Amino acid sequence: MVALLVPAGQPVVVAIDDTLFRRRGKKVWAASWFHDGSALGPAKTGYGNNWVLLAVRVRLPMVSRPVAVPVMAKLVIKGTNSASRLWLARRMVTRLARELPGRRVNVTAHSAYAGEELKQLPDGVTWTTRLRSNAALHDLPPERTGKRARPRVKGDRLPSLAKIAATAVFSQVTVTRYGKAETIAAAAFTCLWYSVTGAAPVTVILIRDTKETGFDLALVTTEKNPDIKLVIERYAARWAIEVAIEDAKQLFGTGQARNRTAAAVERTIPFLLACQALAVCWYATAGHHPADTESRRLDAPWYTSKTEPSTADMTAKLRRVIIAAKFKRLHADQPQPEEIHAIRLAWEDAGDLAA
């Protein structure tokens, strides 16, 4: 998939998130109570199977929005190492980097995916996430003094992000987020997040979007000498995996199978996500036609502003192609349905004349 949709020499951008597939019953394998951000009401919890998904974010020529293609999924199992979503995410990223030697992998995830597991990131992998407001940041370690003592591994503790933002110098940056070009204020500095990334320096980016003072959002990345604009746009494009999860549930029926045993639970979700990835890859490489959007507008005239195919359009065309291939003529001399219908009408006319 990466070879087909990601140009050679460009970094592979990865988005990570988890989602809950609701289930019922005490005998469903690995089912438990988990956080569910899509749940109605104040209690954002639900019972079911929690999966951590890894998707490769790509740019398709026929759509302007970023598209997340799911390539891996791991089941969260409480009471084991798999109970840690970050542990599962780091293992999936490590495997992806091993399968793509020489390619740079840029990972984006929300604030829950930050912990000591990031100390074990392989070479060539960067991690960008939202920084917690109470993160313990330190200055870079000072140079060695030459005295006989263990050198310091970290500098002095930095003040809170709010205090840093109060004295930081913000500069104007024009970024493209959610399909719109906007000018925001951003400030960046390098420090240590020792409890999470160890001795590896990180870059913290403070974003001032709507506030006149302070900051609205803080990002942290392990990338060395990062382009601030690209980091902000990359994190904003993480939203594509949320769209991919919704498409998986609403269009491909992922999570609807009423499985209970361990083997069935652990196989069904990855299989359906693989079907989703194959559908997107097929449409991007072989299935797209410039007239697809116009045909869709003719079928649904209320889509007056529709200019790009959606995932639903991609899957609908794949179904039509599969059905057409299934009922295609096996031999060149085999009659068409229209010819068969004409013969039947002729037989009926002949029968009427004979009577």
PyMOL commands that set and color helices and strands:
alter all, ss='L'
color gray80, all
select helices_A, chain A and resi 2-5+81-83+85-99+116-120+161-167+194-197+228-236+239-250+262-287+292-299+311-326+337-354
alter helices_A, ss='H'
color red, helices_A
select strands_A, chain A and resi 12-22+32-35+45-58+67-75+105-109+125-130+171-177+180-192+201-208+217-221
alter strands_A, ss='S'
color yellow, strands_A
deselect
rebuild
show_as cartoon
